[in-house]
Amino acid sequence: MSRLLREPNIPDPDGFYQALIEAVQGLSPDEALAFSARLNLLLANHVGDREVLAEAIAAARKPD
């Protein structure tokens, strides 16, 4: 049974996307990549479940 939530679950997804865009505005490509890595690690720590994180990594590797 999949434990990774795949249904939309972010209130105001467009607003969240806009916040992400604004967070990297003015950063160099390397700085934006470092920001993304830090954000990923913070969110992974928040999730905290290795099985869910492994499922998310596998899902993110698929180009669908």
Secondary structure, DSSP 4 states (H G I P E B T S, - for coil): ---S--S---SSHHHHHHHHHHHHTT--HHHHHHHHHHHHHHHHHHH--HHHHHHHHHHHHS--
